[in-house]
Amino acid sequence: MALNKLRELDDYSYGVTVPKDDLRIDGILDENGDLEGDHHFHVQRTGKGKWSLEVVDDLE
């Protein structure tokens, strides 16, 4: 199991990194590791110590 460190982003939020290989598999990064367009994610707390992260394709 890979572990990712929680990091402070600013005064109001924290973030966890997502491995580039996983983002590439889902087409979010190109073969060079660069972002392909804009992407939004829905982050939801599903229980104590459990979170769900899902790509939102259509914001409309």
BELRASUL-V233612 format. One record per residue. N is the residue number from 0. NEAR is the number of other ideal C-beta (glycine too) atoms within 12 Angstrom. Layout:
# BELRASUL-V233612
<<N | NEAR> <N | NEAR>>
This chain:
# BELRASUL-V233612
<<0 | 3> <1 | 10> <2 | 8> <3 | 15> <4 | 10> <5 | 13> <6 | 11> <7 | 11> <8 | 11> <9 | 8> <10 | 6> <11 | 7> <12 | 11> <13 | 15> <14 | 17> <15 | 18> <16 | 17> <17 | 21> <18 | 16> <19 | 17> <20 | 14> <21 | 16> <22 | 22> <23 | 18> <24 | 13> <25 | 19> <26 | 15> <27 | 24> <28 | 20> <29 | 14> <30 | 12> <31 | 9> <32 | 13> <33 | 12> <34 | 15> <35 | 16> <36 | 12> <37 | 11> <38 | 20> <39 | 15> <40 | 20> <41 | 16> <42 | 18> <43 | 12> <44 | 11> <45 | 12> <46 | 8> <47 | 6> <48 | 7> <49 | 10> <50 | 18> <51 | 12> <52 | 23> <53 | 14> <54 | 22> <55 | 14> <56 | 15> <57 | 8> <58 | 10> <59 | 5>>
